[in-house]
Amino acid sequence: MTSDSMTPDGAPVRFDTKIAVLLRDDLETWQRLNVTAFLVSGLGTRLPETIGEPYADADGTPYLPLFRQPVLVFEGSKEVLRAAHTRALSRDVPRAVFTSDMFRTGNDADNRAVVRAVPGADLDLVGLAVYGPRNAVDKILKGARMHP
């Protein structure tokens, strides 16, 4: 841990919020990585409070800022994902979705079109990202397990 991740008394920083990604447990490895990357990009674009300061190395080379807190990745069955989606909607937390239909598209416009074509309750979800108060996110993810 760096000094930025410790409180003045040496205890780890504990965030009041949580960034979490829930992946369906039947995805291929490449799909898990791809879905995670897509989902978290949605959170960072709409929630500026989730983003930290830009980075720089000792040579002064600048790098883009990253999330200010860890992203926790979970997995669960199709049913766990559907229940989490329903709970996320009822709690009105910021969320991003990735559906199985999006694997068959090649661009953002087509991705949005395949999601828009299906009622929310019928989306074939393979991934969900949520951000919100830690306790609310924990309740949304009930039944999910940490990704191995």
MODELLER restraints for C-alpha pairs under 7 A, 6 or more apart:
rsr = mdl.restraints
at = mdl.atoms
rsr.add(forms.Gaussian(group=physical.xy_distance, feature=features.Distance(at['CA:5:A'], at['CA:12:A']), mean=5.89, stdev=0.5))
rsr.add(forms.Gaussian(group=physical.xy_distance, feature=features.Distance(at['CA:5:A'], at['CA:13:A']), mean=5.31, stdev=0.5))
rsr.add(forms.Gaussian(group=physical.xy_distance, feature=features.Distance(at['CA:6:A'], at['CA:12:A']), mean=4.43, stdev=0.5))
rsr.add(forms.Gaussian(group=physical.xy_distance, feature=features.Distance(at['CA:6:A'], at['CA:13:A']), mean=5.18, stdev=0.5))
rsr.add(forms.Gaussian(group=physical.xy_distance, feature=features.Distance(at['CA:7:A'], at['CA:13:A']), mean=5.76, stdev=0.5))
rsr.add(forms.Gaussian(group=physical.xy_distance, feature=features.Distance(at['CA:16:A'], at['CA:133:A']), mean=5.91, stdev=0.5))
rsr.add(forms.Gaussian(group=physical.xy_distance, feature=features.Distance(at['CA:16:A'], at['CA:134:A']), mean=5.69, stdev=0.5))
rsr.add(forms.Gaussian(group=physical.xy_distance, feature=features.Distance(at['CA:17:A'], at['CA:132:A']), mean=5.27, stdev=0.5))
rsr.add(forms.Gaussian(group=physical.xy_distance, feature=features.Distance(at['CA:17:A'], at['CA:133:A']), mean=4.27, stdev=0.5))
rsr.add(forms.Gaussian(group=physical.xy_distance, feature=features.Distance(at['CA:17:A'], at['CA:134:A']), mean=4.55, stdev=0.5))
rsr.add(forms.Gaussian(group=physical.xy_distance, feature=features.Distance(at['CA:18:A'], at['CA:131:A']), mean=5.66, stdev=0.5))
rsr.add(forms.Gaussian(group=physical.xy_distance, feature=features.Distance(at['CA:18:A'], at['CA:132:A']), mean=5.76, stdev=0.5))
rsr.add(forms.Gaussian(group=physical.xy_distance, feature=features.Distance(at['CA:18:A'], at['CA:133:A']), mean=6.21, stdev=0.5))
rsr.add(forms.Gaussian(group=physical.xy_distance, feature=features.Distance(at['CA:18:A'], at['CA:134:A']), mean=4.92, stdev=0.5))
rsr.add(forms.Gaussian(group=physical.xy_distance, feature=features.Distance(at['CA:18:A'], at['CA:137:A']), mean=6.58, stdev=0.5))
rsr.add(forms.Gaussian(group=physical.xy_distance, feature=features.Distance(at['CA:19:A'], at['CA:71:A']), mean=5.07, stdev=0.5))
rsr.add(forms.Gaussian(group=physical.xy_distance, feature=features.Distance(at['CA:19:A'], at['CA:72:A']), mean=6.31, stdev=0.5))
rsr.add(forms.Gaussian(group=physical.xy_distance, feature=features.Distance(at['CA:19:A'], at['CA:130:A']), mean=5.98, stdev=0.5))
rsr.add(forms.Gaussian(group=physical.xy_distance, feature=features.Distance(at['CA:19:A'], at['CA:131:A']), mean=4.66, stdev=0.5))
rsr.add(forms.Gaussian(group=physical.xy_distance, feature=features.Distance(at['CA:20:A'], at['CA:71:A']), mean=5.59, stdev=0.5))
rsr.add(forms.Gaussian(group=physical.xy_distance, feature=features.Distance(at['CA:20:A'], at['CA:72:A']), mean=4.74, stdev=0.5))
rsr.add(forms.Gaussian(group=physical.xy_distance, feature=features.Distance(at['CA:20:A'], at['CA:73:A']), mean=5.76, stdev=0.5))
rsr.add(forms.Gaussian(group=physical.xy_distance, feature=features.Distance(at['CA:20:A'], at['CA:129:A']), mean=5.61, stdev=0.5))
rsr.add(forms.Gaussian(group=physical.xy_distance, feature=features.Distance(at['CA:20:A'], at['CA:130:A']), mean=5.48, stdev=0.5))
rsr.add(forms.Gaussian(group=physical.xy_distance, feature=features.Distance(at['CA:20:A'], at['CA:131:A']), mean=6.52, stdev=0.5))
rsr.add(forms.Gaussian(group=physical.xy_distance, feature=features.Distance(at['CA:21:A'], at['CA:36:A']), mean=6.74, stdev=0.5))
rsr.add(forms.Gaussian(group=physical.xy_distance, feature=features.Distance(at['CA:21:A'], at['CA:72:A']), mean=6.28, stdev=0.5))
rsr.add(forms.Gaussian(group=physical.xy_distance, feature=features.Distance(at['CA:21:A'], at['CA:73:A']), mean=4.77, stdev=0.5))
rsr.add(forms.Gaussian(group=physical.xy_distance, feature=features.Distance(at['CA:21:A'], at['CA:74:A']), mean=5.99, stdev=0.5))
rsr.add(forms.Gaussian(group=physical.xy_distance, feature=features.Distance(at['CA:21:A'], at['CA:128:A']), mean=5.69, stdev=0.5))
rsr.add(forms.Gaussian(group=physical.xy_distance, feature=features.Distance(at['CA:21:A'], at['CA:129:A']), mean=4.27, stdev=0.5))
rsr.add(forms.Gaussian(group=physical.xy_distance, feature=features.Distance(at['CA:21:A'], at['CA:130:A']), mean=6.55, stdev=0.5))
rsr.add(forms.Gaussian(group=physical.xy_distance, feature=features.Distance(at['CA:22:A'], at['CA:73:A']), mean=6.00, stdev=0.5))
rsr.add(forms.Gaussian(group=physical.xy_distance, feature=features.Distance(at['CA:22:A'], at['CA:74:A']), mean=4.65, stdev=0.5))
rsr.add(forms.Gaussian(group=physical.xy_distance, feature=features.Distance(at['CA:22:A'], at['CA:75:A']), mean=5.23, stdev=0.5))
rsr.add(forms.Gaussian(group=physical.xy_distance, feature=features.Distance(at['CA:22:A'], at['CA:127:A']), mean=5.56, stdev=0.5))
rsr.add(forms.Gaussian(group=physical.xy_distance, feature=features.Distance(at['CA:22:A'], at['CA:128:A']), mean=5.18, stdev=0.5))
rsr.add(forms.Gaussian(group=physical.xy_distance, feature=features.Distance(at['CA:22:A'], at['CA:129:A']), mean=6.25, stdev=0.5))
rsr.add(forms.Gaussian(group=physical.xy_distance, feature=features.Distance(at['CA:23:A'], at['CA:32:A']), mean=6.81, stdev=0.5))
rsr.add(forms.Gaussian(group=physical.xy_distance, feature=features.Distance(at['CA:23:A'], at['CA:74:A']), mean=6.14, stdev=0.5))
rsr.add(forms.Gaussian(group=physical.xy_distance, feature=features.Distance(at['CA:23:A'], at['CA:75:A']), mean=4.61, stdev=0.5))
rsr.add(forms.Gaussian(group=physical.xy_distance, feature=features.Distance(at['CA:23:A'], at['CA:76:A']), mean=6.39, stdev=0.5))
rsr.add(forms.Gaussian(group=physical.xy_distance, feature=features.Distance(at['CA:23:A'], at['CA:126:A']), mean=5.83, stdev=0.5))
rsr.add(forms.Gaussian(group=physical.xy_distance, feature=features.Distance(at['CA:23:A'], at['CA:127:A']), mean=4.52, stdev=0.5))
rsr.add(forms.Gaussian(group=physical.xy_distance, feature=features.Distance(at['CA:23:A'], at['CA:128:A']), mean=6.68, stdev=0.5))
rsr.add(forms.Gaussian(group=physical.xy_distance, feature=features.Distance(at['CA:24:A'], at['CA:75:A']), mean=5.58, stdev=0.5))
rsr.add(forms.Gaussian(group=physical.xy_distance, feature=features.Distance(at['CA:24:A'], at['CA:76:A']), mean=5.21, stdev=0.5))
rsr.add(forms.Gaussian(group=physical.xy_distance, feature=features.Distance(at['CA:24:A'], at['CA:77:A']), mean=5.48, stdev=0.5))
rsr.add(forms.Gaussian(group=physical.xy_distance, feature=features.Distance(at['CA:24:A'], at['CA:78:A']), mean=5.94, stdev=0.5))
rsr.add(forms.Gaussian(group=physical.xy_distance, feature=features.Distance(at['CA:24:A'], at['CA:81:A']), mean=6.68, stdev=0.5))
rsr.add(forms.Gaussian(group=physical.xy_distance, feature=features.Distance(at['CA:24:A'], at['CA:126:A']), mean=4.93, stdev=0.5))
rsr.add(forms.Gaussian(group=physical.xy_distance, feature=features.Distance(at['CA:24:A'], at['CA:127:A']), mean=6.17, stdev=0.5))
rsr.add(forms.Gaussian(group=physical.xy_distance, feature=features.Distance(at['CA:25:A'], at['CA:75:A']), mean=5.38, stdev=0.5))
rsr.add(forms.Gaussian(group=physical.xy_distance, feature=features.Distance(at['CA:25:A'], at['CA:76:A']), mean=5.16, stdev=0.5))
rsr.add(forms.Gaussian(group=physical.xy_distance, feature=features.Distance(at['CA:25:A'], at['CA:77:A']), mean=5.57, stdev=0.5))
rsr.add(forms.Gaussian(group=physical.xy_distance, feature=features.Distance(at['CA:35:A'], at['CA:98:A']), mean=6.63, stdev=0.5))
rsr.add(forms.Gaussian(group=physical.xy_distance, feature=features.Distance(at['CA:35:A'], at['CA:127:A']), mean=6.44, stdev=0.5))
rsr.add(forms.Gaussian(group=physical.xy_distance, feature=features.Distance(at['CA:39:A'], at['CA:96:A']), mean=5.67, stdev=0.5))
rsr.add(forms.Gaussian(group=physical.xy_distance, feature=features.Distance(at['CA:39:A'], at['CA:97:A']), mean=6.60, stdev=0.5))
rsr.add(forms.Gaussian(group=physical.xy_distance, feature=features.Distance(at['CA:39:A'], at['CA:98:A']), mean=6.95, stdev=0.5))
rsr.add(forms.Gaussian(group=physical.xy_distance, feature=features.Distance(at['CA:39:A'], at['CA:128:A']), mean=6.90, stdev=0.5))
rsr.add(forms.Gaussian(group=physical.xy_distance, feature=features.Distance(at['CA:39:A'], at['CA:129:A']), mean=5.72, stdev=0.5))
rsr.add(forms.Gaussian(group=physical.xy_distance, feature=features.Distance(at['CA:40:A'], at['CA:129:A']), mean=6.62, stdev=0.5))
rsr.add(forms.Gaussian(group=physical.xy_distance, feature=features.Distance(at['CA:42:A'], at['CA:96:A']), mean=6.19, stdev=0.5))
rsr.add(forms.Gaussian(group=physical.xy_distance, feature=features.Distance(at['CA:43:A'], at['CA:96:A']), mean=6.99, stdev=0.5))
rsr.add(forms.Gaussian(group=physical.xy_distance, feature=features.Distance(at['CA:44:A'], at['CA:50:A']), mean=6.46, stdev=0.5))
rsr.add(forms.Gaussian(group=physical.xy_distance, feature=features.Distance(at['CA:44:A'], at['CA:51:A']), mean=6.55, stdev=0.5))
rsr.add(forms.Gaussian(group=physical.xy_distance, feature=features.Distance(at['CA:50:A'], at['CA:67:A']), mean=5.49, stdev=0.5))
rsr.add(forms.Gaussian(group=physical.xy_distance, feature=features.Distance(at['CA:50:A'], at['CA:68:A']), mean=5.78, stdev=0.5))
rsr.add(forms.Gaussian(group=physical.xy_distance, feature=features.Distance(at['CA:51:A'], at['CA:65:A']), mean=6.55, stdev=0.5))
rsr.add(forms.Gaussian(group=physical.xy_distance, feature=features.Distance(at['CA:51:A'], at['CA:66:A']), mean=5.64, stdev=0.5))
rsr.add(forms.Gaussian(group=physical.xy_distance, feature=features.Distance(at['CA:51:A'], at['CA:67:A']), mean=4.34, stdev=0.5))
rsr.add(forms.Gaussian(group=physical.xy_distance, feature=features.Distance(at['CA:51:A'], at['CA:68:A']), mean=5.21, stdev=0.5))
rsr.add(forms.Gaussian(group=physical.xy_distance, feature=features.Distance(at['CA:52:A'], at['CA:65:A']), mean=5.66, stdev=0.5))
rsr.add(forms.Gaussian(group=physical.xy_distance, feature=features.Distance(at['CA:52:A'], at['CA:66:A']), mean=5.70, stdev=0.5))
rsr.add(forms.Gaussian(group=physical.xy_distance, feature=features.Distance(at['CA:52:A'], at['CA:67:A']), mean=5.55, stdev=0.5))
rsr.add(forms.Gaussian(group=physical.xy_distance, feature=features.Distance(at['CA:52:A'], at['CA:68:A']), mean=4.43, stdev=0.5))
rsr.add(forms.Gaussian(group=physical.xy_distance, feature=features.Distance(at['CA:53:A'], at['CA:65:A']), mean=5.18, stdev=0.5))
rsr.add(forms.Gaussian(group=physical.xy_distance, feature=features.Distance(at['CA:54:A'], at['CA:63:A']), mean=6.01, stdev=0.5))
rsr.add(forms.Gaussian(group=physical.xy_distance, feature=features.Distance(at['CA:54:A'], at['CA:64:A']), mean=5.16, stdev=0.5))
rsr.add(forms.Gaussian(group=physical.xy_distance, feature=features.Distance(at['CA:54:A'], at['CA:65:A']), mean=3.89, stdev=0.5))
rsr.add(forms.Gaussian(group=physical.xy_distance, feature=features.Distance(at['CA:55:A'], at['CA:62:A']), mean=5.86, stdev=0.5))
rsr.add(forms.Gaussian(group=physical.xy_distance, feature=features.Distance(at['CA:55:A'], at['CA:63:A']), mean=4.87, stdev=0.5))
rsr.add(forms.Gaussian(group=physical.xy_distance, feature=features.Distance(at['CA:55:A'], at['CA:64:A']), mean=6.16, stdev=0.5))
rsr.add(forms.Gaussian(group=physical.xy_distance, feature=features.Distance(at['CA:55:A'], at['CA:65:A']), mean=5.90, stdev=0.5))
rsr.add(forms.Gaussian(group=physical.xy_distance, feature=features.Distance(at['CA:56:A'], at['CA:62:A']), mean=4.38, stdev=0.5))
rsr.add(forms.Gaussian(group=physical.xy_distance, feature=features.Distance(at['CA:56:A'], at['CA:63:A']), mean=5.66, stdev=0.5))
rsr.add(forms.Gaussian(group=physical.xy_distance, feature=features.Distance(at['CA:73:A'], at['CA:146:A']), mean=6.15, stdev=0.5))
rsr.add(forms.Gaussian(group=physical.xy_distance, feature=features.Distance(at['CA:73:A'], at['CA:147:A']), mean=5.56, stdev=0.5))
rsr.add(forms.Gaussian(group=physical.xy_distance, feature=features.Distance(at['CA:74:A'], at['CA:144:A']), mean=6.15, stdev=0.5))
rsr.add(forms.Gaussian(group=physical.xy_distance, feature=features.Distance(at['CA:74:A'], at['CA:145:A']), mean=5.37, stdev=0.5))
rsr.add(forms.Gaussian(group=physical.xy_distance, feature=features.Distance(at['CA:74:A'], at['CA:146:A']), mean=4.24, stdev=0.5))
rsr.add(forms.Gaussian(group=physical.xy_distance, feature=features.Distance(at['CA:74:A'], at['CA:147:A']), mean=4.49, stdev=0.5))
rsr.add(forms.Gaussian(group=physical.xy_distance, feature=features.Distance(at['CA:75:A'], at['CA:144:A']), mean=5.66, stdev=0.5))
rsr.add(forms.Gaussian(group=physical.xy_distance, feature=features.Distance(at['CA:75:A'], at['CA:145:A']), mean=5.57, stdev=0.5))
rsr.add(forms.Gaussian(group=physical.xy_distance, feature=features.Distance(at['CA:75:A'], at['CA:146:A']), mean=6.22, stdev=0.5))
rsr.add(forms.Gaussian(group=physical.xy_distance, feature=features.Distance(at['CA:75:A'], at['CA:147:A']), mean=5.34, stdev=0.5))
rsr.add(forms.Gaussian(group=physical.xy_distance, feature=features.Distance(at['CA:76:A'], at['CA:144:A']), mean=4.92, stdev=0.5))
rsr.add(forms.Gaussian(group=physical.xy_distance, feature=features.Distance(at['CA:76:A'], at['CA:145:A']), mean=6.49, stdev=0.5))
rsr.add(forms.Gaussian(group=physical.xy_distance, feature=features.Distance(at['CA:80:A'], at['CA:143:A']), mean=6.20, stdev=0.5))
rsr.add(forms.Gaussian(group=physical.xy_distance, feature=features.Distance(at['CA:80:A'], at['CA:144:A']), mean=6.51, stdev=0.5))
rsr.add(forms.Gaussian(group=physical.xy_distance, feature=features.Distance(at['CA:81:A'], at['CA:125:A']), mean=6.89, stdev=0.5))
rsr.add(forms.Gaussian(group=physical.xy_distance, feature=features.Distance(at['CA:84:A'], at['CA:140:A']), mean=5.05, stdev=0.5))
rsr.add(forms.Gaussian(group=physical.xy_distance, feature=features.Distance(at['CA:84:A'], at['CA:141:A']), mean=5.64, stdev=0.5))
rsr.add(forms.Gaussian(group=physical.xy_distance, feature=features.Distance(at['CA:87:A'], at['CA:140:A']), mean=5.31, stdev=0.5))
rsr.add(forms.Gaussian(group=physical.xy_distance, feature=features.Distance(at['CA:88:A'], at['CA:140:A']), mean=5.85, stdev=0.5))
rsr.add(forms.Gaussian(group=physical.xy_distance, feature=features.Distance(at['CA:93:A'], at['CA:130:A']), mean=6.67, stdev=0.5))
rsr.add(forms.Gaussian(group=physical.xy_distance, feature=features.Distance(at['CA:93:A'], at['CA:131:A']), mean=6.35, stdev=0.5))
rsr.add(forms.Gaussian(group=physical.xy_distance, feature=features.Distance(at['CA:93:A'], at['CA:132:A']), mean=5.89, stdev=0.5))
rsr.add(forms.Gaussian(group=physical.xy_distance, feature=features.Distance(at['CA:94:A'], at['CA:130:A']), mean=5.78, stdev=0.5))
rsr.add(forms.Gaussian(group=physical.xy_distance, feature=features.Distance(at['CA:94:A'], at['CA:131:A']), mean=5.62, stdev=0.5))
rsr.add(forms.Gaussian(group=physical.xy_distance, feature=features.Distance(at['CA:95:A'], at['CA:128:A']), mean=6.91, stdev=0.5))
rsr.add(forms.Gaussian(group=physical.xy_distance, feature=features.Distance(at['CA:95:A'], at['CA:129:A']), mean=5.36, stdev=0.5))
rsr.add(forms.Gaussian(group=physical.xy_distance, feature=features.Distance(at['CA:95:A'], at['CA:130:A']), mean=4.45, stdev=0.5))
rsr.add(forms.Gaussian(group=physical.xy_distance, feature=features.Distance(at['CA:95:A'], at['CA:131:A']), mean=6.62, stdev=0.5))
rsr.add(forms.Gaussian(group=physical.xy_distance, feature=features.Distance(at['CA:96:A'], at['CA:128:A']), mean=5.69, stdev=0.5))
rsr.add(forms.Gaussian(group=physical.xy_distance, feature=features.Distance(at['CA:96:A'], at['CA:129:A']), mean=5.07, stdev=0.5))
rsr.add(forms.Gaussian(group=physical.xy_distance, feature=features.Distance(at['CA:96:A'], at['CA:130:A']), mean=6.69, stdev=0.5))
rsr.add(forms.Gaussian(group=physical.xy_distance, feature=features.Distance(at['CA:97:A'], at['CA:125:A']), mean=6.98, stdev=0.5))
rsr.add(forms.Gaussian(group=physical.xy_distance, feature=features.Distance(at['CA:97:A'], at['CA:127:A']), mean=5.80, stdev=0.5))
rsr.add(forms.Gaussian(group=physical.xy_distance, feature=features.Distance(at['CA:97:A'], at['CA:128:A']), mean=4.68, stdev=0.5))
rsr.add(forms.Gaussian(group=physical.xy_distance, feature=features.Distance(at['CA:97:A'], at['CA:129:A']), mean=6.57, stdev=0.5))
rsr.add(forms.Gaussian(group=physical.xy_distance, feature=features.Distance(at['CA:98:A'], at['CA:125:A']), mean=5.97, stdev=0.5))
rsr.add(forms.Gaussian(group=physical.xy_distance, feature=features.Distance(at['CA:98:A'], at['CA:126:A']), mean=5.84, stdev=0.5))
rsr.add(forms.Gaussian(group=physical.xy_distance, feature=features.Distance(at['CA:98:A'], at['CA:127:A']), mean=4.95, stdev=0.5))
rsr.add(forms.Gaussian(group=physical.xy_distance, feature=features.Distance(at['CA:98:A'], at['CA:128:A']), mean=6.40, stdev=0.5))
rsr.add(forms.Gaussian(group=physical.xy_distance, feature=features.Distance(at['CA:99:A'], at['CA:123:A']), mean=6.56, stdev=0.5))
rsr.add(forms.Gaussian(group=physical.xy_distance, feature=features.Distance(at['CA:99:A'], at['CA:124:A']), mean=5.31, stdev=0.5))
rsr.add(forms.Gaussian(group=physical.xy_distance, feature=features.Distance(at['CA:99:A'], at['CA:125:A']), mean=4.35, stdev=0.5))
rsr.add(forms.Gaussian(group=physical.xy_distance, feature=features.Distance(at['CA:99:A'], at['CA:126:A']), mean=5.27, stdev=0.5))
rsr.add(forms.Gaussian(group=physical.xy_distance, feature=features.Distance(at['CA:99:A'], at['CA:127:A']), mean=6.79, stdev=0.5))
rsr.add(forms.Gaussian(group=physical.xy_distance, feature=features.Distance(at['CA:100:A'], at['CA:124:A']), mean=5.81, stdev=0.5))
rsr.add(forms.Gaussian(group=physical.xy_distance, feature=features.Distance(at['CA:100:A'], at['CA:125:A']), mean=6.28, stdev=0.5))
rsr.add(forms.Gaussian(group=physical.xy_distance, feature=features.Distance(at['CA:100:A'], at['CA:126:A']), mean=5.93, stdev=0.5))
rsr.add(forms.Gaussian(group=physical.xy_distance, feature=features.Distance(at['CA:101:A'], at['CA:114:A']), mean=6.35, stdev=0.5))
rsr.add(forms.Gaussian(group=physical.xy_distance, feature=features.Distance(at['CA:102:A'], at['CA:111:A']), mean=5.30, stdev=0.5))
rsr.add(forms.Gaussian(group=physical.xy_distance, feature=features.Distance(at['CA:102:A'], at['CA:114:A']), mean=6.82, stdev=0.5))
rsr.add(forms.Gaussian(group=physical.xy_distance, feature=features.Distance(at['CA:105:A'], at['CA:111:A']), mean=6.13, stdev=0.5))
rsr.add(forms.Gaussian(group=physical.xy_distance, feature=features.Distance(at['CA:131:A'], at['CA:137:A']), mean=6.92, stdev=0.5))
